[in-house]
């Protein structure tokens, strides 16, 4: 078998935030099939037999828990990926943001799928709505990814575009997991569950933050696919605020160290440009490129402060999303 090729620093491991019922098990098994099970550390909770010894010693040991111990395991280079059901901020301090990967799914369908999983595997006897009202199931995707902007994460795949997600993963990370189908409650994940109007409405109300996150993830993913198809360099970033006539945001190339030049448009008319070179401490802490010197601020002309503001990467059609 040909050895995998890593696009980013070959010694740097990956962090895979495995959100339940998003095809994450298929992805994880595909990684294991390619790299071998010994290449991963796993955190699926204290009670799970999947959880690695290193994680038990560093995270779950009652008296001697010390997450910093993981640094040694990761620095040794024997583990290529840390994967599991955990919030991204549990381990974000060990990984640059561009080395983080996750998959999201349409929230209503994801909740129904997890409900079926609990019925089949854990003997859950309640109704779908009783399950959906359980606090750990509400906005689970948004809660697990809280703390790191979606735009900063290396790649956010989409369950409904799983094959495309694998292709973009390969383009960005330099290797492609084997295609496997594991832990599926039915044959076709793309065929939606049919719910009553009452069930659909309540699940949507309960998971409004997840719905917002999912739509943003789909927008970001669609842009990544389009840029890849045109063989253009991808720029990650966002508009973070428009206050007092000043537009602020950040932008950084995926694979280049030069600053991004951002054009500012008002009502689709270019009113100026600015280089993204300002320091952003939070982004530096997340390991975003250029040591965090990726921010920009632009003061709008007084006559243009009531129009619709957009920011795009100079020389491209790639617009930054609002934060």
Buried (B, 14 or more C-beta within 10 A) or exposed (E): EEEBEBEBEEEBBBBBBBBBBBBBBBBBBBBBBBBEEEBBBBBBBEEEEBBBEBBEBBBEEEEEEEEEBBEEBBEEEEBBBBBBBBBBEBBBEBBBBBBBBBBBBBBBBBBBBBBBBBBEEEEBEEEBBEBBBBEEBBBBBBBBBEEBBBBBBBBBBBBBBBEBBBBBBBBBBEBBBBEBEEBBBEEEBEEEBEBEEEBBEBBBEBBEBBBEBBEBBBEBBEBBBEBBEEEBBBBBBBBBEBEEEEBBBBBBBBEEEEBBBBBBBBEEEEBBBBBBEBEBEBBBEBBBBBEBBBBBEBEBEEEBBEBEBBBBBEEBEBBBBBB
